[in-house]
Amino acid sequence: MKIIPVACLEDNYAYLIVDESTKSAAAVDPVEPEKVLAAAAEVGVRIDCSFLWDAISAVPKIFPNPTLRDQSPTTRKDHAGGNEKLAQSVPGIKVYGGSLDNVKGCTDQVENGTKLSLGKDIEILCLHTPCHTKGHISYYVTSKEEEDPAVFTGDTLFIAGCGRFFEGTAEQMYQSLCVTLGSLPKPTRVYCGHEYTVKNLKFILTVEPENEKVKQKLEWAQKQREANQPTIPSTIGEEFETNTFMRVDLPEIQAKFGAKSPVEALREVRKTKDNWKG
């Protein structure tokens, strides 16, 4: 299994998942299909299907400030935007997306637990991870080869962060982050939808200034970005060490926010991040 990140728009990632034995590939969130197709041509693979996290239309008009890019629904053309163009270039392509989001261009709806395959060696398990949108799907990918699995988390789990609670609650995000994704094997590689890592880690340090692993990862991430290199992937294990949103089960994190439960702590961390000017 080979995973190829494709930088798109201002700070998005699309991906190619490649079954190397058959040269079959899946595109993940191909918002700029021409870039994804070029990446496929460069490595000599064919795109047979596409996986989508969420839908543009799923974001409600609850954040009216247009100066905040990730709050304004009028500017959220960053997911599911390239489906129809990709289909024009790859006739008959299957486009998979969650059944609860009205994903434009979707040909095959998936549910939590839907199993798919790619080529001969790759299996994909669809995981319903709602909150950012009601139908958000993450994709857990394993290979018959002996290698670490991967999960494509879109706007639910970022490196050292999580998505805004656009259509859901703290309870849902806790289930999505800490239970659904948190139950995956610790070595699982995390591929998210945006390059937010440096900013996220700077926020985490305001919450956990004593966390040495966060300091180390921020220093590494800054060097990566200075070299114009991505900060993905992380791993589920690393996120439990450096992502406060996934550390809310810890009594010391709950105490920082005066919370009496992990869900209450998560709600307060998200509220604090929403108001952070960093």
C-alpha positions as CSV (number, residue, x, y, z in Angstrom):
1,M,0.0,0.0,0.0
2,K,1.4,3.4,-1.0
3,I,-0.2,6.7,0.1
4,I,0.5,9.8,-1.9
5,P,-0.5,13.2,-0.4
6,V,-1.5,15.9,-3.0
7,A,-1.5,19.5,-1.7
8,C,-4.6,21.4,-2.9
9,L,-6.0,24.9,-2.6
10,E,-4.6,26.9,0.3
11,D,-4.0,24.2,2.9
12,N,-5.9,21.1,1.8
13,Y,-4.7,17.5,1.3
14,A,-6.1,15.1,-1.2
15,Y,-4.6,11.6,-1.3
16,L,-4.0,8.7,-3.6
17,I,-4.2,5.2,-2.0
18,V,-2.4,2.8,-4.3
19,D,-2.6,-1.0,-4.4
20,E,0.9,-1.5,-5.8
21,S,0.3,-5.1,-7.0
22,T,-2.5,-4.0,-9.4
23,K,-1.7,-0.3,-9.9
24,S,-5.2,0.5,-8.9
25,A,-5.7,3.7,-6.9
26,A,-8.4,5.5,-4.9
27,A,-8.6,9.3,-4.7
28,V,-9.5,10.7,-1.3
29,D,-11.2,14.2,-1.4
30,P,-10.0,15.2,-4.9
31,V,-11.0,18.8,-4.6
32,E,-8.5,19.7,-7.4
33,P,-8.9,16.7,-9.7
34,E,-6.3,17.9,-12.2
35,K,-3.6,17.7,-9.5
36,V,-4.8,14.3,-8.4
37,L,-4.8,13.0,-11.9
38,A,-1.4,14.4,-12.5
39,A,-0.1,12.7,-9.4
40,A,-1.6,9.4,-10.6
41,A,0.0,9.7,-14.0
42,E,3.4,10.5,-12.5
43,V,3.5,7.2,-10.6
44,G,1.7,5.2,-13.3
45,V,-1.5,4.2,-11.6
46,R,-5.2,4.4,-12.6
47,I,-7.9,5.9,-10.4
48,D,-10.7,3.5,-10.0
49,C,-12.7,5.2,-7.2
50,S,-13.0,8.2,-4.9
51,F,-13.7,8.5,-1.2
52,L,-15.3,11.6,0.3
53,W,-15.4,12.8,3.9
54,D,-18.2,15.3,3.9
55,A,-20.3,17.7,1.8
56,I,-20.0,21.4,1.3
57,S,-23.7,21.8,1.6
58,A,-23.7,20.1,5.0
59,V,-22.2,23.1,6.8
60,P,-24.9,25.3,8.3
61,K,-24.9,29.0,8.3
62,I,-24.2,29.4,12.0
63,F,-20.8,31.3,11.7
64,P,-21.5,34.5,9.9
65,N,-18.1,36.1,10.1
66,P,-16.7,35.8,6.5
67,T,-13.2,36.8,7.6
68,L,-12.7,33.4,9.3
69,R,-12.1,31.0,6.5
70,D,-13.0,27.8,8.3
71,Q,-16.1,29.3,9.8
72,S,-17.8,30.7,6.8
73,P,-20.0,28.3,4.8
74,T,-19.9,30.6,1.8
75,T,-16.2,29.9,1.4
76,R,-16.2,26.2,2.3
77,K,-15.6,24.9,-1.2
78,D,-12.8,22.7,0.1
79,H,-14.4,19.2,0.2
80,A,-16.3,17.2,-2.4
81,G,-15.8,20.1,-4.9
82,G,-14.0,18.0,-7.6
83,N,-16.2,15.0,-7.9
84,E,-17.9,15.9,-11.2
85,K,-14.7,17.1,-12.9
86,L,-13.0,13.9,-11.9
87,A,-15.9,11.8,-13.2
88,Q,-15.5,13.6,-16.6
89,S,-11.9,12.5,-16.8
90,V,-12.6,9.0,-15.4
91,P,-15.9,7.8,-16.9
92,G,-17.7,5.3,-14.7
93,I,-15.7,6.0,-11.6
94,K,-17.4,5.1,-8.3
95,V,-17.6,8.0,-5.8
96,Y,-18.2,6.9,-2.2
97,G,-19.7,9.2,0.4
98,G,-21.7,9.1,3.6
99,S,-25.4,8.5,3.3
100,L,-26.3,11.3,5.7
101,D,-24.5,14.1,3.9
102,N,-25.8,15.2,0.6
103,V,-22.5,14.8,-1.2
104,K,-22.5,16.2,-4.7
105,G,-21.4,13.7,-7.3
106,C,-21.7,10.7,-5.0
107,T,-22.6,7.5,-6.8
108,D,-22.4,5.0,-3.9
109,Q,-23.5,5.8,-0.4
110,V,-21.8,4.2,2.6
111,E,-22.7,3.7,6.2
112,N,-20.7,3.0,9.4
113,G,-19.2,-0.4,8.9
114,T,-19.4,-0.5,5.1
115,K,-16.5,-2.6,3.8
116,L,-14.8,-1.9,0.4
117,S,-11.7,-3.1,-1.3
118,L,-9.1,-1.7,-3.6
119,G,-7.1,-3.9,-6.0
120,K,-6.0,-7.3,-4.5
121,D,-4.5,-6.3,-1.2
122,I,-6.3,-3.3,0.3
123,E,-9.4,-3.3,2.5
124,I,-11.3,-0.1,3.5
125,L,-13.6,0.1,6.5
126,C,-16.0,3.1,6.6
127,L,-16.3,4.8,10.0
128,H,-19.1,7.2,10.8
129,T,-17.4,10.1,12.7
130,P,-20.0,12.8,13.0
131,C,-19.9,16.2,14.6
132,H,-18.2,18.5,12.1
133,T,-21.0,17.3,9.8
134,K,-23.7,14.9,10.6
135,G,-22.6,12.3,8.0
136,H,-18.8,12.7,8.1
137,I,-17.0,9.4,7.1
138,S,-13.5,8.4,8.0
139,Y,-11.8,5.6,6.1
140,Y,-9.7,2.9,7.9
141,V,-7.4,1.2,5.4
142,T,-5.5,-2.0,5.8
143,S,-3.3,-4.1,3.6
144,K,-2.5,-7.7,3.3
145,E,1.1,-6.7,3.4
146,E,2.7,-6.4,6.8
147,E,2.5,-2.7,7.2
148,D,0.9,-0.2,9.6
149,P,-2.8,0.6,8.8
150,A,-3.9,4.1,7.9
151,V,-7.0,6.2,8.6
152,F,-8.2,9.2,6.6
153,T,-9.9,11.5,9.1
154,G,-10.9,14.5,7.0
155,D,-12.2,17.3,9.2
156,T,-12.9,15.2,12.3
157,L,-9.3,14.6,13.5
158,F,-6.5,16.9,12.6
159,I,-3.0,16.6,13.7
160,A,-3.1,18.0,17.2
161,G,-6.7,19.2,16.7
162,C,-10.3,18.4,15.7
163,G,-13.0,20.0,13.5
164,R,-15.4,22.6,14.7
165,F,-18.7,21.3,16.0
166,F,-20.7,22.5,13.0
167,E,-23.5,20.0,13.0
168,G,-22.9,18.0,16.2
169,T,-22.2,18.0,19.9
170,A,-19.3,17.4,22.2
171,E,-20.8,14.0,22.9
172,Q,-20.6,13.1,19.3
173,M,-17.1,14.4,18.9
174,Y,-16.0,12.5,21.9
175,Q,-17.4,9.3,20.4
176,S,-15.8,10.0,17.1
177,L,-12.4,11.0,18.4
178,C,-11.8,9.1,21.5
179,V,-13.9,6.0,21.0
180,T,-14.2,5.3,17.2
181,L,-10.8,6.6,16.1
182,G,-9.2,6.2,19.5
183,S,-9.9,2.4,19.4
184,L,-7.8,1.9,16.3
185,P,-4.3,0.4,16.7
186,K,-1.8,3.0,18.1
187,P,0.5,2.7,15.0
188,T,-2.3,3.6,12.7
189,R,-1.2,6.5,10.4
190,V,-3.4,9.5,10.5
191,Y,-4.0,11.4,7.3
192,C,-6.3,14.5,7.7
193,G,-7.9,17.0,5.4
194,H,-5.8,20.1,6.1
195,E,-2.3,21.4,7.0
196,Y,-3.2,23.0,10.4
197,T,-0.5,21.3,12.5
198,V,1.7,24.2,13.5
199,K,-1.2,26.4,14.5
200,N,-2.8,23.5,16.3
201,L,0.3,22.7,18.3
202,K,0.8,26.3,19.3
203,F,-2.7,26.2,20.8
204,I,-2.0,22.9,22.5
205,L,1.0,24.5,24.3
206,T,-1.3,27.2,25.8
207,V,-3.3,24.4,27.4
208,E,-0.4,22.0,28.2
209,P,2.7,24.1,28.4
210,E,4.4,21.4,30.4
211,N,4.0,18.7,27.6
212,E,7.5,18.0,26.2
213,K,6.2,15.9,23.4
214,V,4.1,18.8,22.1
215,K,7.1,21.1,22.2
216,Q,9.2,18.6,20.3
217,K,6.5,18.0,17.7
218,L,6.0,21.7,17.2
219,E,9.7,22.2,16.6
220,W,9.7,19.4,14.1
221,A,6.5,20.6,12.4
222,Q,7.9,24.1,12.0
223,K,11.0,22.8,10.3
224,Q,8.8,20.7,8.0
225,R,6.8,23.7,6.9
226,E,9.9,25.9,6.5
227,A,11.1,23.2,4.1
228,N,7.7,23.1,2.4
229,Q,7.2,19.5,3.5
230,P,3.9,18.1,5.0
231,T,3.4,17.3,8.6
232,I,1.3,14.2,7.8
233,P,1.0,11.5,8.7
234,S,0.8,11.4,12.5
235,T,-0.3,8.2,14.3
236,I,-3.2,7.5,16.7
237,G,-0.6,6.9,19.4
238,E,1.1,10.3,18.8
239,E,-2.3,12.0,19.0
240,F,-3.0,10.5,22.4
241,E,0.3,12.1,23.5
242,T,0.0,15.5,21.8
243,N,-3.6,16.3,21.0
244,T,-5.5,17.7,24.0
245,F,-8.8,16.9,22.3
246,M,-8.0,13.2,22.5
247,R,-6.6,13.5,26.0
248,V,-9.8,14.6,27.8
249,D,-10.1,11.2,29.6
250,L,-7.1,12.3,31.7
251,P,-8.0,13.8,35.1
252,E,-5.3,16.4,34.8
253,I,-6.8,17.7,31.5
254,Q,-10.3,17.8,33.0
255,A,-8.9,19.7,36.0
256,K,-7.4,22.4,33.8
257,F,-11.0,23.2,32.6
258,G,-12.9,22.5,35.8
259,A,-14.6,19.7,34.1
260,K,-16.2,16.7,35.7
261,S,-16.2,14.4,32.6
262,P,-14.3,13.9,29.4
263,V,-17.2,15.2,27.3
264,E,-17.4,18.4,29.4
265,A,-13.6,18.8,29.1
266,L,-13.8,18.4,25.3
267,R,-16.6,21.0,25.1
268,E,-14.5,23.5,27.0
269,V,-11.3,22.8,25.0
270,R,-13.2,23.3,21.7
271,K,-14.8,26.5,23.1
272,T,-11.3,27.8,24.1
273,K,-9.9,27.0,20.7
274,D,-12.8,28.7,18.9
275,N,-12.0,31.9,20.8
276,W,-8.2,31.6,20.6
277,K,-6.6,34.4,18.5
278,G,-3.2,32.7,18.1
